[in-house]
Amino acid sequence: MAIFYQSTRDKSNQKTASQAILQGLAEDGGLFVPVDFPKLALDFEQLKNATYQEIAELVLQTFFDDFSKAEIHDMVKAAYGDNFDDPEIAPVKQVGQHYLLELFHGETIAFKDMALSILPYLMTQAAKKNGVTNEIVILTATSGDTGKAAMAGFADVEQTKIIVFYPKNGVSPIQERQMVTQQGDNVHVVAIDGNFDQAQTAVKAMFNEADLRDKMAKNGKQFSSANSMNIGRLIPQVAYYIYAYAQLVKKNQIENGESVNFSVPTGNFGNILAAYYAKKLGLPIRKLICASNKNNVLTDFFKTGRYDKNREFFVTSSPSMDILVSSNLERLIFELTDENDQTTGQLLTALSTEGQYQLTEKMLEKLTDFIADWADESEISKEIQETFSKNHYVLDPHTAVASSVYHKLAPEGKTVVVSTASPYKFPQVVLNALSSTAVASDDFAAVKALEELSETPLPRAVKSIEKAEVLHQTTVEVSQMQSEVERYLGLK
């Protein structure tokens, strides 16, 4: 049976997989989810010997069935190869009594590479499949990682342009350097005087702006999204949870069928939602640990059923999680309402207009797959230091959040902490946690000091950007974002 996708805000708005990928965000502002969740027999006696690429193919074929097996095979082969610095793509390492799933071996040393390496292939193939001749304009907001990974994937891809907005003072210097030095004739990077939530809200508003959409169409262009609101970004992430479990079975770390926990550093909710989707496919997951930093809106949500963004916004050492509006949570809300598009729309409208909504007791009772907590700045620093002193393993601050929360909650069963970035992406934070005496004048001095102190190999992604030319220097107010998009695309 073919897999179709429906909007969380209008169930009658249904698309094929390729149409949903191409569109990104539904016209009504909703997110695309499967009409009928697919079924997949997970045989880990076989999968334990599968490569990452083979498991990725299996997942994509299951969810995106209007692409042929040959098309998916070719796309996976192109996406996951020498552009990753570890042949396993997503290796699993034992650290103390738990395990770390390393998702930072791609070109931008962050987990976004896992899906954004393949999204350009999915999108361009989807355009061909649907006879689309318009130029595809990838419009996205980033809290630090999505933007660079998307640009790396889409740079100089024919019939595409990519526009990335990021908070000027809300990303690490290394993250900013990665973005502003990005090459590509079709790439435009813009800093905003605001935070990620403001950037994301403005981007979603542009997707839903009918006049702008019409102006784009008259000029042979159409928007699509590269963040995890796009189902083509979300589904590839399911693969690494299945692969991680298979590797634990292969290494005799767990029995086949034994349930494990995954602790996921969580901001926009896409990464942990992919784990939830893996569980729905049949992956033996006991608990999904939703780990937040000081911007702990999700912790309160899972404990009380109230989502309330009316709170102070903190800039932290884990900037990719500095988010108060977790867009991907809408897909879970849709399930909690028994797939009631009207109720989902009402809750999300309340979030937009009043800044909060409250689940019913019945909805809250369905959240038993999740547990949640958060780590403050001192706990993050302590986790980095203790993990290194006990295991000679260096965590980045986001992974440290997930590790700290795992230790705080101490759930029953074996646990995999999802490691979402290289420590070299946040060298000052990590160096300060590891040494009270090491002093670095800037991020690149911190990189060198961290390399000497930790004896952890320096990724090629960091080596390449120190002397790279700055190509993007535009900064705008949040209110000027749409005007900047229209200017860059020649719509004015």
C-alpha positions in Angstrom: 0.0 0.0 0.0 1.4 3.4 -1.0 2.5 5.8 1.8 0.8 9.2 1.6 1.4 12.2 3.8 -1.2 14.5 5.4 -0.9 17.9 7.0 -1.2 18.0 10.8 -3.6 20.9 10.3 -5.7 19.6 7.4 -6.0 15.9 7.0 -7.5 16.3 3.5 -4.3 17.9 2.4 -2.5 14.8 1.3 0.7 14.4 -0.8 3.0 11.6 -2.0 6.3 11.4 -0.3 8.1 13.2 -3.1 5.5 16.0 -3.2 5.8 16.4 0.6 9.6 16.6 0.4 9.4 19.1 -2.4 7.0 21.3 -0.5 8.6 21.1 2.9 5.8 22.9 4.9 2.1 22.4 4.2 0.2 25.4 2.7 -1.9 25.5 5.9 1.2 25.8 8.1 1.0 22.2 9.2 3.7 19.5 9.0 3.4 16.4 6.9 3.1 13.0 8.6 2.2 9.6 7.2 -1.5 8.9 6.7 -0.8 5.3 7.7 2.4 4.7 9.6 4.5 2.1 7.6 5.4 -1.3 8.9 8.9 -2.7 8.9 10.1 -6.1 10.1 13.4 -5.4 12.0 15.4 -8.6 12.0 18.6 -7.7 13.9 20.2 -11.1 13.3 20.5 -9.8 9.8 20.7 -6.1 10.5 23.6 -6.4 12.9 25.8 -7.2 9.8 24.3 -4.4 7.7 26.2 -1.3 6.7 24.9 2.2 7.6 24.0 2.6 3.9 22.0 -0.6 3.8 20.0 0.4 6.8 19.4 3.9 5.4 18.1 2.4 2.2 15.8 0.1 4.1 14.3 3.1 6.1 13.9 5.3 3.1 12.3 2.6 1.0 9.8 2.0 3.7 8.7 5.7 4.1 9.3 7.1 0.6 7.8 4.4 -1.6 7.3 6.6 -4.7 11.0 6.6 -5.2 12.3 3.4 -6.8 14.8 1.1 -5.0 17.4 2.0 -7.6 16.8 5.7 -7.1 17.2 5.4 -3.3 20.3 3.2 -3.6 22.0 5.7 -5.8 21.0 8.6 -3.5 22.3 6.8 -0.4 25.5 5.9 -2.1 26.1 9.5 -3.1 25.2 10.9 0.3 27.1 8.6 2.7 30.7 8.0 1.5 34.0 9.8 1.6 32.3 13.0 2.9 32.2 11.2 6.3 35.5 10.7 8.1 34.5 7.4 9.7 33.5 4.4 7.4 30.9 3.4 9.9 29.2 6.8 9.4 27.6 6.7 12.9 29.9 4.7 15.2 28.8 3.6 18.7 31.4 3.9 21.4 31.2 2.7 25.0 32.0 5.4 27.6 31.8 4.2 31.1 28.5 2.4 31.8 26.7 3.8 28.7 27.2 4.2 25.0 27.7 7.2 22.7 26.2 7.4 19.2 28.6 9.7 17.3 26.7 11.7 14.7 29.4 14.2 14.0 31.6 12.6 11.4 30.2 14.5 8.4 31.4 17.6 6.6 30.1 20.1 9.2 30.9 17.9 12.3 27.3 17.9 13.6 24.4 15.5 13.4 22.5 17.6 10.8 24.9 16.1 8.2 23.2 12.7 8.7 20.1 13.9 6.9 21.3 17.0 5.0 23.8 14.9 3.1 20.9 13.2 1.4 18.1 15.8 1.3 19.5 17.6 -1.8 19.3 14.3 -3.7 15.8 13.6 -2.5 14.6 17.1 -3.4 16.1 17.3 -6.9 14.9 13.8 -7.7 11.4 14.7 -6.3 11.4 17.8 -8.6 12.1 15.6 -11.6 9.5 13.0 -10.5 6.8 15.7 -10.3 7.8 17.6 -13.4 8.7 20.8 -11.5 10.7 23.3 -13.5 10.7 26.1 -11.0 13.8 27.0 -9.1 13.6 25.5 -5.6 14.5 28.1 -2.9 15.5 26.5 0.3 14.6 28.9 3.1 15.6 28.0 6.6 16.4 29.4 10.0 19.2 27.8 12.0 20.3 27.7 15.6 23.8 26.9 14.5 24.0 23.5 12.7 21.2 23.1 10.2 22.3 26.2 8.2 25.8 25.1 7.5 24.9 21.5 6.8 22.1 22.6 4.5 24.5 24.9 2.6 27.1 22.3 2.3 24.5 19.9 0.8 22.8 22.4 -1.6 25.9 24.5 -2.6 25.9 24.8 -6.4 23.1 22.2 -6.8 21.3 23.1 -10.1 17.9 24.7 -10.0 18.2 25.6 -6.3 19.0 28.5 -4.1 19.5 28.4 -0.4 18.9 31.3 2.1 19.9 30.8 5.7 19.1 33.1 8.6 20.9 32.8 11.9 20.9 34.7 15.2 24.0 37.0 15.1 24.9 36.5 18.8 23.3 33.1 19.2 25.8 30.7 17.6 29.4 29.7 18.5 32.2 31.5 16.6 33.1 28.3 14.9 29.5 27.8 13.8 29.4 31.3 12.5 32.7 31.0 10.7 31.5 27.8 9.0 28.5 29.6 7.6 29.9 33.0 6.6 32.8 31.3 4.6 30.4 28.9 2.7 31.1 28.9 -1.0 28.5 28.5 -3.7 26.9 30.8 -6.2 23.4 29.8 -5.0 24.1 30.5 -1.3 23.0 33.5 0.8 23.7 33.7 4.5 22.1 36.4 6.7 22.6 37.2 10.3 19.6 38.7 12.2 19.5 40.9 15.3 17.3 38.5 17.2 17.1 34.9 18.4 16.4 31.6 16.7 12.8 31.5 17.6 12.2 34.9 16.0 14.0 33.7 12.9 12.1 30.5 12.7 8.7 32.3 13.2 9.5 34.7 10.4 10.6 31.9 8.0 7.3 30.0 8.7 5.4 33.2 8.1 7.0 33.6 4.7 6.1 30.0 3.8 2.5 30.9 4.6 2.4 34.3 3.0 0.1 33.9 -0.1 1.2 37.1 -1.8 4.9 36.1 -1.5 4.1 32.6 -2.8 2.3 34.1 -5.8 5.2 36.5 -6.5 7.6 33.6 -6.3 5.5 31.5 -8.7 5.3 34.3 -11.3 9.1 34.4 -11.2 9.5 30.7 -11.6 10.5 30.0 -8.0 9.0 28.1 -5.1 10.0 27.6 -1.4 11.0 24.5 0.3 12.5 23.8 3.7 15.8 22.1 4.8 15.1 21.9 8.5 13.3 19.0 10.2 9.9 20.4 9.5 10.6 18.8 6.1 9.7 15.1 6.2 12.7 14.5 3.9 15.0 15.8 6.6 13.3 13.9 9.4 13.0 10.3 8.1 16.7 9.8 7.2 17.4 10.4 10.9 15.4 7.3 11.8 18.2 5.2 10.3 20.9 6.0 12.8 18.8 4.8 15.8 18.2 1.4 14.1 21.9 1.2 13.1 23.0 2.0 16.7 20.9 -0.8 18.1 22.2 -3.2 15.4 25.8 -2.3 16.3 25.1 -3.0 20.0 23.7 -6.4 19.1 26.7 -7.1 16.8 29.1 -6.3 19.6 27.2 -8.4 22.1 26.6 -5.4 24.3 22.9 -6.2 24.3 20.7 -9.2 23.6 18.6 -9.1 20.5 15.2 -7.8 21.6 16.6 -6.1 24.8 15.1 -2.6 25.3 17.5 0.4 25.5 17.1 4.1 26.3 18.2 7.0 24.1 19.1 10.3 25.7 18.8 13.0 23.1 19.9 16.7 23.5 16.7 18.4 22.3 15.8 21.8 21.0 13.6 21.7 17.9 12.4 18.1 18.7 13.3 16.6 15.3 16.1 14.4 16.5 14.2 12.8 19.4 11.1 12.5 17.2 13.1 10.4 14.7 13.9 8.1 17.7 10.2 7.9 18.5 9.4 7.0 14.9 12.1 4.3 15.1 10.3 2.9 18.2 7.0 3.0 16.3 8.7 0.9 13.6 9.5 -1.7 16.3 12.9 -0.7 17.6 13.1 -1.9 21.2 13.3 1.4 23.1 12.4 1.6 26.8 12.5 5.3 27.3 13.3 8.4 25.2 15.1 10.9 27.4 14.4 14.5 26.3 17.4 16.5 27.6 17.2 20.3 27.6 19.5 23.1 28.7 18.4 26.2 30.6 15.7 26.9 28.0 13.8 24.0 29.5 10.3 24.5 27.9 10.2 20.8 26.9 11.1 19.6 30.4 8.1 21.4 31.7 5.9 20.2 28.9 6.6 16.5 29.5 6.2 16.9 33.3 3.0 19.0 33.2 1.5 18.9 29.8 1.7 22.6 29.5 3.8 24.2 26.7 4.6 27.7 27.7 7.1 29.9 25.7 6.3 32.9 27.9 9.6 32.8 29.7 13.1 34.3 29.7 15.2 33.2 26.7 18.8 32.2 27.7 21.9 32.2 25.5 23.8 29.2 26.7 26.9 27.2 25.9 24.7 24.7 23.9 23.3 27.2 21.4 21.7 24.8 19.0 19.3 24.0 21.8 18.5 27.6 22.7 14.9 27.3 21.4 11.6 28.0 23.0 9.3 27.0 20.1 10.0 23.3 19.2 8.4 23.1 15.8 8.6 19.4 15.3 6.6 18.8 18.5 3.6 19.5 16.4 3.9 16.0 14.8 3.7 14.4 18.3 0.8 16.7 19.3 -1.1 15.5 16.2 -0.7 11.9 17.5 -1.8 12.9 21.1 -5.0 14.3 19.7 -5.8 11.0 18.0 -4.9 12.7 14.7 -7.4 15.5 15.1 -6.3 18.2 12.8 -8.7 20.8 14.2 -7.5 20.3 17.8 -3.9 20.3 16.7 -4.5 23.6 14.8 -6.2 25.1 17.9 -3.3 24.2 20.2 -0.7 25.6 17.8 -2.7 28.7 17.2 -2.9 29.2 21.0 0.9 28.9 21.2 1.2 31.6 18.5 -1.4 34.0 20.0 -1.1 33.4 23.7 2.3 31.7 23.9 1.1 28.6 25.6 -1.3 25.6 25.5 -2.3 22.8 27.8 -2.7 19.1 27.0 -5.7 17.3 28.4 -5.1 14.5 31.0 -5.9 12.0 28.3 -3.2 13.4 26.0 -0.7 13.6 28.8 -1.2 9.9 29.7 0.1 9.0 26.2 3.5 10.5 26.9 4.8 7.5 28.7 7.5 6.8 26.1 9.3 10.0 27.2 11.0 11.2 30.4 12.6 14.7 30.6 15.0 16.9 32.6 17.5 19.6 32.0 21.1 20.6 32.9 22.3 24.1 33.8 25.7 25.6 32.8 27.6 24.3 35.8 26.2 20.8 35.2 27.2 20.9 31.6 30.8 21.9 32.5 31.0 19.3 35.2 29.8 16.6 32.8 32.5 17.5 30.2 35.2 17.5 32.9 34.2 14.3 34.6 33.7 12.3 31.3 37.2 13.3 30.3 38.8 12.6 33.6 37.1 9.2 34.0 37.1 8.0 30.4 39.4 10.3 28.4 36.5 11.1 26.1 35.6 14.7 25.1 32.0 15.8 25.0 30.7 18.8 23.2 28.2 20.9 25.4 25.1 19.6 23.7 26.1 16.0 24.2 27.0 16.9 27.8 23.4 18.0 28.3 22.2 14.6 27.3 24.8 12.8 29.3 24.1 14.9 32.4 20.4 14.4 32.2 20.9 10.6 31.7 23.0 10.4 34.9 20.4 12.6 36.7 17.4 10.4 35.7 19.3 7.1 35.8 16.7 5.1 33.9 16.5 1.3 34.1 18.3 -0.5 31.3 21.2 0.3 29.0 21.4 3.8 27.6 22.7 5.3 24.4 23.6 9.0 24.6 23.2 10.7 21.3 26.3 12.7 20.5 25.3 15.5 18.2 28.5 17.6 17.6 32.2 17.5 17.8 33.8 19.2 20.8 35.8 21.2 18.2 32.7 23.1 17.2 32.6 24.6 20.7 36.3 24.7 21.7 36.2 27.6 24.2 33.4 26.0 26.2 35.0 22.6 26.3 38.5 23.9 27.0 37.2 26.0 29.9 35.5 22.9 31.3 38.6 20.8 31.1 41.2 23.2 32.3 41.1 26.1 34.8 44.5 27.3 33.6 44.3 27.0 29.8 43.7 30.4 28.2 42.8 31.0 24.5 42.4 34.4 22.8 39.9 33.1 20.2 38.1 29.9 19.1 41.0 28.9 16.8 43.5 29.3 19.6 41.1 27.2 21.7 41.0 24.5 19.0 44.8 24.2 19.2 44.9 24.1 23.0 42.0 21.6 23.1 43.8 19.4 20.6 47.0 19.3 22.7 45.1 18.8 26.0 42.7 16.1 24.8 44.8 14.3 22.2 41.6 14.1 20.1 42.1 14.2 16.3 41.2 17.5 14.7 38.5 17.2 12.1 39.2 18.3 8.6 36.1 20.5 8.7 37.8 22.7 11.3 41.2 22.8 9.6 39.6 24.1 6.4 37.8 27.2 7.8 40.4 29.1 9.8 41.9 30.9 6.8 38.8 30.7 4.6 37.5 34.0 3.1 34.5 35.5 4.7 31.9 35.7 1.9 28.7 36.7 3.7 28.4 39.8 5.9 24.7 40.8 5.7 22.9 41.5 8.9 19.2 42.6 9.1 16.5 43.2 11.7 13.9 40.4 12.1 11.3 42.7 10.5 13.5 43.0 7.4 13.9 39.3 6.7 11.2 39.0 4.0 12.5 42.2 2.3 16.0 40.6 2.2 14.6 37.4 0.7 12.8 39.4 -2.0 15.9 41.5 -2.7 18.2 38.5 -3.1 15.7 36.6 -5.3 15.2 39.7 -7.5 11.4 39.9 -6.7 11.4 43.6 -5.9 
